[in-house]
Amino acid sequence: MPVVNIQLIEGRSQEVKAAIAKEITESISKHAKTPKDHVHVIFNDMKKGDYYNNN
């Protein structure tokens, strides 16, 4: 059972998250040869001030 954790800065819509999850699920299913319903995608929203990337 693949589990994919995605951390994003908060503010993405549910529609955007669903589109991301769909693409990731399809790719994991294809390459790991596992059923799509066995792939789990978890989104963790972070506040903008809780992340720093040197920019």
C-alpha positions in Angstrom: 0.0 0.0 0.0 1.9 3.1 -1.2 1.4 6.2 0.9 2.4 9.6 -0.5 2.7 12.6 1.8 2.6 16.0 0.1 3.4 19.2 2.0 2.1 22.4 0.5 1.7 25.9 1.5 -1.9 26.4 2.5 -4.4 27.9 0.1 -4.8 25.3 -2.7 -8.4 24.4 -3.5 -9.9 20.9 -3.1 -10.1 20.8 -6.9 -6.4 21.4 -7.3 -5.5 18.8 -4.6 -7.8 16.3 -6.3 -6.1 16.9 -9.6 -2.7 16.4 -8.0 -3.8 13.3 -6.2 -5.2 11.8 -9.4 -2.0 12.3 -11.3 0.2 10.9 -8.5 -2.2 7.9 -8.0 -2.0 7.1 -11.7 1.8 7.3 -11.8 2.3 5.2 -8.6 -0.2 2.6 -9.8 1.5 2.3 -13.2 5.1 2.2 -12.0 4.6 0.2 -8.7 2.0 -2.1 -10.4 -0.5 -1.7 -7.7 -4.2 -1.0 -7.9 -5.2 2.6 -7.7 -7.4 2.1 -4.7 -4.4 0.9 -2.8 -2.6 4.3 -3.3 -3.1 6.8 -0.5 -2.2 10.5 -1.0 -2.1 12.7 2.1 -1.9 16.5 2.0 -0.3 18.5 4.8 -1.0 22.2 4.5 1.6 24.4 6.0 1.3 28.1 7.0 3.4 30.3 4.8 5.5 31.4 7.8 6.3 27.8 8.7 8.4 27.1 5.6 11.6 28.6 4.4 13.5 27.8 1.2 16.2 30.4 1.0 14.2 32.7 -1.3 
